[in-house]
Structures are given as structure tokens and as C-alpha cells.
Amino acid sequence: MFVYRPRGLRTRHLLLSLLLLASWETGSCQVHYSVPEEAKHGAFVGRIAQDLGLELAELVPRLFRVASKGRGDLLEVNLQNGILFVNSRIDREELCGRSAECSIHLEVVVERPLQVFHVEVEVKDINDNPPVFSVSEQKLSIPESRLLDSRFPLEGASDADVGENAMLTYRLSPNEFFILDIINKKDKGKFPVLVLRKLLDREENPQLPLFLTATDGGKPERTGSVSLLILVLDANDNAPIFDRSIYEVKMYENAPNQTLVIWLNASDADEEINKELIYSFSSLVTPSIRRKFLMNERTGEIRVNDAIDFEDSNTYEIHVDVTDKGNPPMVGHCTVLVEILDENDNSPEVVVTSLYLPVREDAQVDTVIALISVSDRDSGANGQVTCSVTPHIPFRLVSTFKNYYSLVLDSALDRESVADYAVVVTAQDRGSPPLSATASVSVEVADVNDNAPTFAQPEYTAFVKENNPPGCHIFTVSARDLDAQENALVSYSLVERRVGERALSSYVSVHAESGKVFALQPLDHEELELLQFQPRQPNPDWRYSASLRAGMHSSVHLEEAGILRAGPGGPDQQWPTVSSATPEPEAGEVSPPVGAGVNSNSWTFKYGPGNPKQSGPGELPDKFIIPGSPAIISIRQEPTNSQIDKSDFITFGKKEETKKKKKKKKGNKTQEKKEKGNSTTDTSDQ
């Protein structure tokens, strides 16, 4: 039998989104089947794949699987045809005892994308258990003096089935002395009682053998029987009697030992020793009840003697006998029904059934992180559980079915900000006071390549003497990446461009791993005074190797032997200085380069509002010359908020004044220098 119950506006075919990790949405329906207990292996239950809207061809690729909490392998799914069938013997009484409802909850999980479905299979009761008496023979000692309509309770039968299959009727074998009466004890079932209809005569019938038969309401019906042996006694006139035949008591579980349950009081109309009474548990009382309760044979008090746990049993039926000391003794009977009330003495249980870790930092919102189930052994409000997670974290709980939850992503992750989360799931019941339990889930955030590498500084300046040996190390660039592991590995390369008539790569190279920059050939100061280039560091992730590379400008200045002369009005120094006759309004700062000194004509300078105003010879010039060099260097101030490349603010040109003659080897290169002009200082496009 199959029942489909829609629970929302969504249809069975759910549209799921997937990006790197599966994003999951709660199933919008419940599938319900029923199967009779004791069904044979292979018995058909339902077309579960079809009813869940899944194609047969996708069951294996999507890792279709069925889980049943604590139910073993009672049911299985044929992945070839999508049919749910009985895999092993299903005994309803073993699964659910005498519970009126009995079902097997299945959790169906498919991946790619992840979906979770909940299926209930109701186990229908069949009449497979006959009524059973606890003993094969019951003996009753009845004095011949007992009056008509005297009543003698019998032990009834029990039936492990439920519903109509457990509704019992009783029948007594034909005889002239007794008839059978039935007592209905609310929801406790029916109890047979013998009623005396004809006076007994021990001399004529010292024993009476009878049979009591119990029949259930199943189809076909089943029966059970017990032998009754009536022993007719000759003595006491009056038997002790209780003021009631049935006593009902309510008490809370976990009552301490020696707690009074009930104080029974019987009476006997006889005199002297024949009215002295002894209370005891009937032979019908089971050993387990005798351990739980203690009877005071003199006073009739019943007290707690062992732990009383609602979750173990919520009712106890205690049969009590009271016997006088006459000869022969006479016996009275009553039944004490003890109802146990639940207390909130069981904390909820939290079980994390599945984990999908680590979680990529670019995972989509609503991505499933873990599957969680909660339970509480208590009943009523004491067993109702609510679930929550640690506040102020990017995760939340989504209720999927009864006490089942999914821990899902609630907002975007950033591993560089937080690399892992300790998520605490708290389950709390509604008892008074409430009890709670927690379970911790450590969520690790997996790195994705979402950060571009950056250099340690935006510009590097190096000073190299001309005629260097090929392959010499000029300087080293350094970049780092905030990502982790392979995403943080950086490699270096040059942005190719033309330097005059030659490619930049013919002058310098950069080591891909170390960032060391090397000169590939001897450099000539007269041919090339300043070489600018842009290293870059490709990232292993294809998304960033082109669009998010970190740019950095480098300048290589060629050095020439000799001490430069100072500019007009400037003092002599042991390192190169700036010379000019035209000051700029904004002050500049002139300083020697790192490592520069005597026999060096290289320099560095700072300019702009960040440097203090200087007067006189130290002011920032708009032009200056390098003695002994055919170059004149012009500087212009950067406009406010300008986005122009800084390489545009320093240009080189030929001096108009008469130059000193160079060495013969340098004279032949003057014409070539004119042709090149400013081309050697252009920067490449970003």
C-alpha cells in the first residue's frame, strides 16, 4: 500500500542548485507504505524510486542508499528496478511490542546533488500469536462452607498481538458448581472470575477439574487453555475480604526505596485466631514485580523496594492474597493496579549521522554540512525536543522530518578570516525543569584560490655597474598569497615588452620560484641607462593567473665610475647628488641609494607633500644633469588623484651644453643614443 502526502507548494521534482559542493533542499513530501508482518523474503513493498521521482538510471551514479535507524536490514531496494522489498523476517511484536502503532522509518539519501527523503513503512499486525497462560495449571483451595455467589479471581491469558487480534474472550468447561464472570478493567483488558453457583461438599467432591479457554479476535482465531484444579477444603466459615476487589494507585517514577504505595486493610468475620490475617503476594505475581515492591505481611503495606522507571514499565499489576489463621485457612483476594507517572529524568540524545567536511569557502548558502537526529526517552512534553546551534556563526539548522535536522550553511565563508568553526548543537526538551544535551561538530573551511598574490613593495630599484658578467644576480622580488597550500604557491615571470629594438627578455630574466632577477648579458651604460620592467606572479588557479595578477615596477640603473659634481650652490659629497638651477615649489629630498658611495653615479630621491620643505640648493629641481653623461633628466609633479603611471614623470633627454668627450669606445654610440631617445624608459601595459 502506498500513500503520497504533499506537504507544500513544491512538486516531487525538486530543482536543486549545485556549485562545487551539493546544495540541498528539504524534501517536500513523505512516502508511506504498509507491509504485513511475517511477509516472505522478497515480498513487494513499493516502487520507491518511482514514488520519490527518481530515475532508475541515476540510482547507482547518485549513490542511492537507504538507512533504517536500529532496524537492521529488514527492507532493501533493488537498484535495477527501484522496488522496495522485504529482505528479512519482520516480527511486529519484536519491533514494537504491544504498541498500537508500529512503523519502520527509512532515510533515503542520494548525492550529486544531495537529497534526503523520509519514508515510513507501517508494519501491519497479523494474528500470529495465540493467547498464552503463564502456567499450565491453576490450583484454587475453596472451603466447602463458602456461600453461593462467592467469587474467585483467575489469572487471565495474554496475547502478544494488538487490536482485534489481542481481544480475548473466555470459556469455562461445563460443570454444575461454577460459572464464569468477566471483569473489564478499563484499558487493562478482561479478567476471568469463578462464581460459585452450587454449594460444595468435600465428602462428595474433594476435587473438581475444570478447563479455562481463551480465544482471540483474529481471523482465523487462535486459542489457549489452562487447567483449573479446585481443592475443596473443610473448615473456616468466613474468608477474609477486602473492601474493594481492585485498587488503583498513581505514583511518580524514581520514588525512593521504602516509599509507601498503598496500605491494604482486609477484615474477617470470624473470631480469635480465625480472624488473624497474613498478607502476601499471590502466586500470580511475577518475580520482577516482587523485586520492585515489598509487602509487609502483618500490616498490609506495599512499599517501593527497587528503582521504578517509567521508561521500563508504566504499569504494574499486583495480585494480593490475605489469609486467616483458621484451620483450614481461608483466603481473600484483591488486585492493586499501579500507574507510573513520567518525570523528566532523561536528557535528550543528539546523534550526528553524516558529515560532509571540509566545506569549501566558496560553498553556496544552504549547502548541507551534517545530518543530525535527536531523541528523548521520556514521554509527553518531557520527550518533546527542540534543537539549536551556537549563535553568531554562518550555519543554521533546518528541520527535515520530526526529530531530524540538517546543519546547513547560512552565509558566505572566508577561510582567510576564519579557518574552522566549533559548532555546538544543543537539544533541549520541554520538561520542567528542561534537560539538554550537546554535540560538537568541528567544521573545517577548505581553501579556494580567491586571493591574488601581492608584492612586498610596489616598486624595486636596483643599481648595477655596466659590463656585468652574464647571469649575474641583480636583485630579488618577493610576493605572498593569503591562500593556503598549493593556492599559496607563487611563481614569477616577466611581462614582456620591447626595449628599443630588442625584447626585454633578452636583457633580464626572473627565477620562477625564488623571484631572483638576473642579467642575461653585459649591460652598457651608454646604450641603456635605465631599464624598467614588470614582474608578475601567475597563480595556479586559472581564474587569477590573468585577471588578478599583482603588478610591480622595477627599475635597474646602470652605474659609471667617478664622483659626480654637486649642483650650483650644493656642497661636495661622497655620493652622487642632484644638480639644477630651477627649483620646484614642492620640496624634495635627495639621499644616497642603499649601497651607493664613492665611484658611483646612481641616486634615489623622494618628492611630494610627504617630505619637508627645503630651501636653497636642496630644493627639488625640475631638471638635473649627471656630470660626464649625455643625459638631462626632467621631473614633473603628479597631478592630484592622477592615475598616470609614475614612469611618465621621469624622462631622459640630451643635454644642450657641450659634453665632455667620452672614451673612444663610447663615442661610437652617441648617434645610436639619439635614435633611441626616450624609448628605453617606457613602461609596459598592465
C-alpha positions in Angstrom: 0.0 0.0 0.0 1.4 3.4 -1.0 0.2 6.8 0.2 1.6 10.1 -1.2 1.2 13.1 1.1 2.1 16.6 -0.3 3.4 19.0 2.3 3.9 22.2 0.5 3.7 24.1 -2.8 6.7 22.3 -4.3 6.2 19.3 -6.5 8.0 16.0 -6.2 10.5 17.0 -8.8 12.7 19.4 -6.9 15.1 21.8 -8.6 18.5 21.8 -6.9 21.5 24.0 -7.5 25.0 22.7 -7.4 28.3 24.6 -7.2 31.4 22.6 -6.2 29.5 21.3 -3.1 26.0 19.9 -3.2 23.3 22.4 -2.1 20.4 20.5 -0.5 16.7 21.4 -0.1 14.3 19.7 2.2 12.1 17.1 0.5 8.6 18.3 0.2 6.7 15.0 0.7 6.6 11.8 2.8 6.1 8.4 1.2 4.1 5.9 3.3 3.9 2.2 2.7 2.5 -0.7 4.7 3.5 -4.3 4.9 2.2 -7.2 6.9 4.5 -8.7 9.5 6.0 -12.1 8.7 5.9 -11.3 5.0 8.2 -13.6 3.0 11.6 -12.6 1.8 11.3 -10.7 -1.5 7.7 -9.6 -0.8 6.9 -6.4 -2.7 6.5 -3.2 -0.6 6.5 -0.3 -3.1 8.1 1.3 -6.1 10.2 3.6 -4.0 12.4 5.1 -6.8 9.3 6.0 -8.9 7.4 7.3 -5.9 10.3 9.6 -5.0 10.6 11.0 -8.5 14.0 9.3 -9.2 15.0 7.8 -12.5 16.2 4.2 -12.4 19.3 5.1 -14.4 20.5 7.6 -11.8 20.2 5.3 -8.7 23.7 3.9 -8.9 25.6 7.1 -10.1 23.9 9.1 -7.4 24.9 6.6 -4.7 21.3 5.8 -3.8 21.2 4.2 -0.3 18.6 3.5 2.4 19.3 3.7 6.2 17.0 2.5 8.9 17.9 3.5 12.5 18.1 0.4 14.7 16.1 -1.7 12.2 19.0 -3.6 10.5 18.4 -4.9 7.0 14.7 -5.7 7.2 14.0 -3.8 4.0 16.1 -3.4 0.9 15.9 -1.7 -2.5 16.6 -3.4 -5.8 18.7 -0.8 -7.7 17.8 -2.4 -11.0 14.1 -1.7 -10.8 13.8 0.7 -7.9 11.5 -1.7 -5.9 11.5 -1.7 -2.0 11.1 -5.3 -0.8 11.2 -7.4 2.4 14.8 -8.6 3.0 14.4 -10.5 6.3 11.7 -11.6 8.7 9.7 -8.8 10.2 8.2 -9.5 13.6 5.9 -6.7 14.7 5.9 -7.8 18.3 9.7 -7.8 18.4 9.9 -4.4 16.8 7.2 -2.5 18.7 5.9 -4.7 21.5 2.3 -4.0 22.2 2.3 -0.5 20.8 -0.8 0.3 18.8 1.3 1.8 16.0 4.4 0.2 14.5 6.4 1.6 11.6 9.9 1.5 10.2 11.4 4.8 9.3 13.7 4.9 6.3 16.1 7.7 5.4 16.8 7.6 1.7 19.9 9.5 0.6 21.1 10.3 -2.9 24.0 12.5 -3.9 25.1 14.7 -6.8 23.2 16.7 -5.7 22.5 15.6 -2.2 18.8 14.9 -1.4 17.3 13.2 1.7 13.8 11.6 1.6 11.9 10.2 4.6 9.8 7.0 4.1 7.6 5.3 6.6 6.7 1.6 6.3 3.8 0.6 8.6 4.0 -2.9 9.8 0.5 -4.4 9.9 -0.3 -6.9 12.7 -1.4 -10.4 11.7 -2.8 -12.9 14.1 0.3 -14.9 14.6 0.3 -15.3 18.4 -2.2 -17.4 20.3 -3.4 -16.4 23.8 -1.0 -17.8 26.5 -1.4 -18.5 30.2 1.7 -18.2 32.4 1.1 -21.6 34.0 -0.3 -24.8 32.7 -2.4 -25.4 35.8 -4.1 -23.1 38.4 -5.0 -24.5 41.8 -7.7 -23.0 44.0 -8.4 -24.1 47.6 -12.0 -23.4 48.4 -13.7 -24.3 51.7 -16.9 -26.3 51.4 -18.5 -23.7 53.6 -18.2 -20.9 51.1 -21.5 -19.3 50.3 -23.2 -19.0 46.9 -22.0 -16.2 44.7 -18.6 -16.3 46.3 -16.1 -15.1 43.7 -12.6 -16.4 42.9 -10.3 -14.5 40.5 -8.3 -16.4 38.0 -5.2 -15.4 36.1 -6.1 -14.3 32.6 -4.2 -15.0 29.4 -2.1 -12.6 27.4 -1.7 -12.2 23.6 1.3 -10.6 22.0 -0.7 -9.2 19.1 -2.5 -5.9 19.1 -6.0 -4.6 18.3 -8.7 -7.2 17.5 -6.1 -9.9 17.3 -5.5 -9.4 21.1 -9.1 -9.0 22.2 -9.7 -12.1 24.3 -12.9 -14.0 25.3 -13.0 -16.8 27.9 -15.0 -20.0 28.1 -15.3 -22.4 31.1 -15.7 -26.1 30.6 -19.3 -27.3 31.5 -19.8 -28.1 35.2 -22.6 -27.7 37.8 -20.8 -25.8 40.5 -19.2 -22.7 38.9 -19.9 -20.1 36.2 -17.5 -17.6 34.6 -17.8 -13.9 35.0 -15.6 -11.3 33.2 -14.3 -8.1 34.8 -13.4 -5.3 32.4 -10.5 -3.2 33.9 -10.7 0.0 31.8 -7.8 -0.4 29.3 -6.2 -3.2 31.2 -8.2 -6.0 29.5 -10.6 -8.6 30.7 -10.1 -10.8 33.8 -11.9 -14.1 34.4 -13.6 -14.8 37.8 -15.2 -18.0 39.0 -18.6 -17.6 40.7 -19.9 -20.3 43.0 -23.5 -21.3 41.9 -23.9 -24.5 43.9 -22.6 -25.3 47.4 -19.6 -27.6 47.6 -19.5 -30.8 49.6 -16.0 -32.0 50.3 -17.2 -35.5 51.1 -18.8 -35.9 47.7 -16.3 -33.9 45.6 -12.9 -33.2 47.2 -11.5 -32.1 43.8 -13.1 -30.5 40.7 -11.0 -30.5 37.5 -12.0 -27.7 35.0 -10.7 -26.1 31.9 -10.5 -22.4 31.1 -10.1 -21.5 27.4 -9.1 -18.1 25.9 -9.9 -17.1 22.3 -8.6 -14.0 20.5 -10.5 -11.9 17.9 -8.2 -12.6 15.0 -9.2 -14.3 11.7 -8.6 -17.1 11.9 -8.9 -17.1 15.7 -6.4 -18.6 18.0 -7.0 -20.2 21.4 -5.1 -21.1 24.5 -6.2 -23.0 27.6 -5.2 -23.8 31.3 -6.3 -26.5 33.7 -8.2 -25.4 36.9 -8.0 -27.8 39.9 -10.5 -26.9 42.6 -9.4 -28.3 46.0 -12.5 -28.4 48.3 -11.5 -27.7 52.0 -13.4 -28.5 55.1 -13.1 -25.7 57.8 -13.3 -22.0 58.3 -16.7 -20.4 57.9 -15.6 -16.9 56.8 -12.9 -15.9 54.5 -11.1 -12.5 54.8 -12.4 -9.8 52.5 -11.1 -6.5 51.1 -13.4 -3.5 50.8 -12.6 -3.5 47.1 -11.6 -6.0 44.6 -9.4 -3.6 42.6 -7.3 -0.7 43.9 -5.8 1.9 41.6 -2.7 3.9 42.6 -0.7 6.6 40.7 2.8 7.4 41.6 5.8 9.1 40.0 8.8 7.2 38.8 12.1 7.4 40.7 10.4 7.2 44.0 13.0 6.3 46.7 13.0 2.9 48.4 10.5 2.4 51.2 8.1 4.9 49.6 4.5 3.8 50.6 2.5 2.6 47.6 -0.7 1.6 49.4 -1.9 0.4 52.8 -4.3 -2.5 52.4 -6.8 -3.4 55.0 -8.9 -6.7 55.0 -11.4 -7.9 57.5 -12.6 -11.4 58.7 -16.0 -12.0 60.4 -14.6 -14.9 62.4 -13.3 -14.7 66.0 -10.0 -15.2 67.7 -7.3 -17.0 65.7 -9.6 -17.4 62.6 -9.6 -13.6 62.2 -5.9 -13.1 62.4 -4.7 -12.2 58.9 -1.5 -12.6 56.9 -0.9 -10.5 53.7 1.2 -11.8 50.8 1.7 -11.5 47.1 -0.3 -14.0 45.1 1.4 -16.8 43.3 0.4 -15.0 40.1 2.8 -12.1 40.9 5.9 -12.3 38.7 9.5 -12.3 40.1 10.2 -8.8 38.6 7.3 -7.3 40.5 8.4 -9.0 43.7 11.8 -7.3 43.2 10.2 -3.8 42.7 7.8 -3.9 45.7 7.9 -5.2 49.2 4.8 -6.5 51.2 4.5 -6.2 54.9 2.7 -9.4 55.8 1.4 -8.1 59.1 0.2 -4.6 58.2 -0.7 -4.9 54.5 1.7 -2.1 53.5 3.2 -2.2 50.0 6.4 -0.2 49.6 8.9 0.5 46.9 11.9 -1.8 47.0 13.8 -1.1 43.8 14.2 1.5 41.1 10.9 2.5 39.4 11.5 3.7 35.9 8.6 4.8 33.6 10.7 4.0 30.6 11.0 0.4 31.7 7.3 -0.1 32.6 4.5 2.4 33.2 2.0 0.0 34.9 2.3 -2.8 37.5 -0.5 -5.3 38.3 0.0 -6.7 41.8 -2.3 -9.6 43.0 -2.6 -9.8 46.8 -3.8 -12.6 49.0 -4.9 -12.2 52.6 -5.1 -15.5 54.6 -6.5 -16.1 58.0 -5.0 -18.4 60.6 -8.0 -20.7 60.8 -7.9 -24.4 60.2 -8.1 -24.8 57.3 -7.1 -21.2 56.5 -9.3 -19.1 54.2 -8.0 -16.7 51.6 -9.3 -13.3 50.3 -8.0 -11.7 47.1 -7.6 -8.2 45.6 -5.6 -6.6 42.7 -3.5 -3.4 43.0 -3.1 -1.5 39.7 -0.1 0.9 40.0 0.2 3.5 37.3 3.7 5.1 37.0 3.8 8.8 36.0 6.6 10.1 33.9 9.3 12.6 35.2 11.8 14.5 33.1 14.7 12.2 34.0 16.1 11.5 30.6 18.3 14.0 28.8 17.9 14.3 25.0 20.3 12.4 22.8 22.0 14.1 19.8 23.4 12.0 17.0 25.4 13.3 14.1 24.8 10.7 11.4 26.6 12.2 8.5 29.3 14.8 8.0 30.3 16.4 4.7 33.6 18.0 5.5 35.7 20.0 4.9 33.5 22.8 3.5 34.9 24.9 0.7 35.0 28.6 1.5 33.0 29.3 -1.8 30.2 26.9 -0.8 26.7 28.1 -1.6 24.2 29.1 1.1 22.1 26.1 2.2 24.9 23.6 1.5 24.4 20.6 3.8 27.2 20.2 6.4 25.8 17.5 8.6 22.7 15.3 9.2 21.6 15.3 12.9 18.9 13.4 14.8 17.7 13.9 18.3 15.6 11.7 20.7 14.4 11.6 24.2 13.2 8.5 26.1 10.7 10.5 28.1 7.0 10.9 27.1 4.7 13.9 26.6 6.3 17.3 26.9 9.3 15.7 28.7 10.1 13.9 25.4 9.5 16.8 23.0 12.8 18.2 21.9 13.9 21.5 20.3 17.3 21.9 18.6 19.5 24.9 18.2 23.1 25.8 17.3 25.8 28.1 18.5 24.8 31.8 17.8 26.7 34.2 15.6 28.1 31.5 13.2 27.4 31.1 9.5 25.4 27.9 10.0 21.8 27.1 10.9 19.6 24.1 11.5 16.8 23.1 9.1 14.1 20.6 10.3 13.6 17.9 7.8 11.3 15.3 9.5 10.1 15.0 13.1 13.4 14.9 15.1 15.7 15.0 12.1 17.7 18.1 11.1 20.2 19.3 8.6 23.1 21.6 9.5 23.4 24.0 6.5 25.4 27.0 5.5 23.7 30.2 6.4 26.1 32.8 5.0 29.3 33.1 2.9 32.6 31.7 4.3 36.0 33.2 4.2 38.8 30.9 5.2 41.3 33.8 5.4 39.1 35.3 8.2 38.1 32.1 10.0 39.6 28.7 9.1 37.4 26.5 11.2 34.3 26.6 13.4 33.3 24.7 16.5 29.6 24.2 16.0 27.7 23.1 19.2 24.3 21.5 18.6 22.0 21.8 21.6 18.9 19.7 22.1 16.5 20.7 24.9 13.3 19.0 26.0 10.2 20.8 27.3 10.2 19.3 30.7 10.2 21.3 33.9 13.0 21.8 34.6 14.2 21.2 31.0 17.1 18.9 30.3 19.5 19.3 27.4 22.4 17.7 25.7 25.0 18.9 23.2 27.1 17.6 20.4 30.1 19.3 18.8 30.8 19.4 15.1 34.2 20.8 14.0 33.7 22.4 10.6 36.9 23.0 8.7 36.8 25.5 5.9 38.7 24.3 2.8 40.7 26.9 0.9 39.9 28.0 -2.6 42.1 30.3 -4.7 40.3 33.6 -4.1 43.3 35.9 -3.3 45.7 37.3 -5.8 49.4 37.4 -4.8 50.8 40.7 -3.7 54.4 42.0 -3.7 56.1 43.2 -0.6 56.6 46.6 -2.1 55.1 48.3 -5.2 58.5 49.3 -6.7 62.0 48.0 -6.6 65.1 50.0 -7.6 68.5 48.3 -8.2 71.9 49.7 -9.2 74.1 47.7 -11.5 77.5 48.6 -12.8 77.9 48.2 -16.5 79.8 45.4 -18.1 78.4 43.0 -15.6 79.1 39.3 -16.2 76.2 37.4 -17.9 73.8 35.7 -15.5 74.7 37.9 -12.5 72.0 38.3 -9.8 70.6 41.9 -9.8 68.1 41.8 -7.0 65.2 39.6 -5.7 61.4 40.3 -5.7 59.1 38.8 -3.1 55.4 38.2 -3.2 53.0 36.3 -0.9 49.5 34.9 -1.2 46.9 34.8 1.7 45.6 31.4 0.4 46.8 28.1 1.7 48.8 25.1 0.5 49.0 24.9 -3.3 46.9 28.0 -3.7 49.6 30.0 -1.8 52.4 28.8 -4.1 53.7 31.8 -6.2 55.7 31.7 -9.4 57.3 34.7 -11.1 57.6 35.8 -14.7 58.3 39.0 -16.6 55.7 41.0 -18.6 57.3 41.0 -22.0 57.8 44.3 -23.9 60.2 45.9 -26.3 63.2 47.9 -25.2 64.3 49.7 -28.2 64.7 47.1 -30.9 65.1 44.2 -28.6 62.8 42.2 -26.3 63.0 42.8 -22.6 63.6 39.1 -22.1 67.0 39.4 -23.9 68.2 41.6 -21.0 66.9 40.1 -17.8 65.1 37.0 -16.5 63.3 36.2 -13.2 63.6 32.8 -11.5 60.0 31.4 -11.4 60.3 30.1 -7.8 62.8 32.3 -5.9 62.0 35.7 -7.6 65.6 36.3 -8.3 66.2 38.7 -11.2 69.3 38.0 -13.4 71.0 40.0 -16.1 71.3 37.8 -19.2 74.1 39.8 -20.9 76.6 42.5 -20.1 74.7 45.9 -19.8 76.2 49.1 -21.4 75.5 52.4 -19.6 75.9 54.3 -22.9 73.4 52.1 -24.6 70.9 51.7 -21.8 70.9 53.9 -18.6 67.5 52.8 -17.1 65.7 49.6 -17.6 62.2 49.3 -16.4 60.2 46.1 -16.4 57.2 44.5 -14.6 57.4 41.1 -12.9 54.2 39.2 -12.3 53.4 36.1 -10.4 50.9 33.7 -12.1 48.7 31.8 -9.7 48.0 28.1 -10.2 44.3 28.8 -10.3 43.3 29.7 -13.9 40.8 32.3 -12.7 43.5 34.5 -11.3 46.6 34.0 -13.4 45.5 36.6 -15.9 42.9 38.9 -14.2 44.2 39.2 -10.6 48.0 39.2 -11.0 49.8 41.6 -8.8 51.8 44.2 -10.8 55.1 45.7 -9.6 57.5 48.0 -11.4 61.3 47.5 -11.2 64.0 49.9 -12.3 67.6 49.0 -13.0 70.1 51.9 -13.1 73.4 51.4 -14.7 76.4 52.8 -12.8 79.5 54.6 -14.2 82.8 55.1 -12.4 83.6 58.6 -11.0 82.4 61.1 -8.4 79.6 63.3 -9.6 79.9 67.1 -9.1 77.4 68.9 -7.0 74.8 71.3 -8.5 75.1 75.0 -8.2 75.4 76.1 -4.6 75.4 72.5 -3.4 78.1 71.0 -1.2 80.6 68.3 -2.3 79.5 64.9 -1.1 81.0 61.4 -1.3 78.0 60.1 -3.3 76.1 61.4 -6.4 73.9 64.4 -6.0 71.2 66.3 -7.9 72.2 69.4 -9.8 69.8 72.1 -11.2 69.2 75.8 -11.4 65.4 75.7 -11.5 63.7 74.9 -8.2 60.1 73.5 -7.8 57.6 74.9 -5.3 57.2 71.5 -3.6 60.2 70.4 -1.6 62.1 67.3 -2.4 64.6 65.1 -0.6 67.9 63.9 -2.0 69.6 60.9 -0.5 72.2 58.4 -1.4 71.0 55.0 -2.6 71.4 51.9 -0.5 74.9 50.6 -1.1 76.0 53.7 -3.2 79.2 55.6 -2.4 82.4 56.7 -4.0 82.9 55.7 -7.6 79.1 55.6 -8.2 76.8 57.8 -10.1 73.5 56.3 -9.0 71.0 58.1 -6.7 67.5 57.9 -5.2 65.1 60.8 -4.4 61.8 61.4 -2.7 59.4 64.1 -3.6 55.9 65.4 -2.8 53.8 66.6 0.1 55.1 63.9 2.4 58.6 65.4 2.6 59.5 68.6 4.5 60.0 71.9 2.6 63.7 72.6 1.9 65.2 76.0 0.8 68.1 76.9 -1.4 70.2 74.3 -3.1 68.4 71.3 -1.5 65.0 72.1 -3.1 63.5 69.6 -5.6 64.6 70.6 -9.1 62.6 70.2 -12.3 65.8 69.2 -14.2 69.2 68.0 -13.2 72.2 66.6 -15.0 74.6 63.8 -14.5 78.2 65.1 -15.0 80.0 63.0 -17.6 76.7 61.7 -19.0 75.0 63.0 -22.2 71.6 62.8 -20.3 69.4 65.5 -18.9 66.6 64.3 -16.5 63.3 66.1 -16.3 60.8 65.8 -13.4 57.2 67.0 -13.3 54.8 66.9 -10.3 52.0 64.3 -10.3 48.5 65.9 -10.5 46.0 65.3 -7.7 44.3 61.9 -7.9 46.2 61.2 -11.1 46.1 57.6 -12.4 49.1 58.1 -14.7 51.9 55.6 -14.5 54.7 57.0 -12.4 57.2 56.1 -15.1 55.7 59.1 -17.1 57.1 61.6 -14.6 60.8 60.9 -15.2 62.1 61.4 -18.8 65.6 61.4 -20.3 66.9 63.7 -23.0 70.1 65.0 -24.5 71.9 67.9 -22.8 72.3 71.1 -24.8 75.6 72.1 -23.3 78.9 70.9 -24.6 79.6 67.4 -23.4 82.9 66.0 -22.4 84.4 63.6 -24.8 84.0 60.1 -23.8 86.4 57.2 -24.3 86.7 56.1 -27.8 84.6 53.1 -27.3 81.8 55.3 -26.1 82.0 57.9 -28.9 80.7 55.5 -31.5 77.5 55.1 -29.6 76.3 58.7 -29.4 74.3 58.6 -32.6 72.6 55.4 -31.6 71.6 57.1 -28.3 70.0 59.9 -30.2 67.9 57.5 -32.2 66.6 55.7 -29.1 65.6 58.9 -27.2 63.2 58.2 -24.5 62.2 54.7 -25.7 64.3 52.9 -23.0 62.2 54.3 -20.2 58.7 53.4 -21.4 56.8 51.0 -19.2 54.7 48.1 -20.5 50.9 48.0 -20.4 49.4 46.5 -17.4 
